């Protein structure tokens, strides 16, 4: 998941094709599978230690998401994603996440700020001991609380569709963990002040910086 998170239900038991699809997304986003590269299903299945069936199911899912292209001969290749395309996804995500955040400021009750502060404290503790799962869980709770308060199922659904194109904390991107902590701190300040537009701007600025860090790590000209 990206630095910002959406409420997605956190299914505990996923199918093999779900797991393979998640691995393939990471491979595409980290350029282990390069833009335009032909995907050999048998070789990929062997690499991942699974049969070809979940690989094909996962590839068809990524076709529907726009990450992979299906050719007429039933073969697949990676879509020609570019640095500009990556930044466009971050931009779209920031617009939707910013609106959800602004609405949450307007609708917040007495308990939200306490939830955000507690989640941020959990995040800081997990970050200090390099507990990646704890970092992810605390960040997820923080942003889920905001999106629940915003109370817009349609916007959250659109946000969920963009988040598949954004990497999660499993990616080793220098500066991400620190950025996420500053993002949370900035939002806590603006929620306490009740400033919806300043909170929206925290989201926009944070996601622009997240895009810069991710592009620098995987998608800049130097990584080609």
Helices and strands as residue ranges (DSSP letters): H 16-29, E 38-39, H 41-48, H 52-65, E 68-70, E 76-78, H 83-107, H 112-128, H 132-150, H 153-163, H 176-193, H 196-214, I 215-219, G 221-223
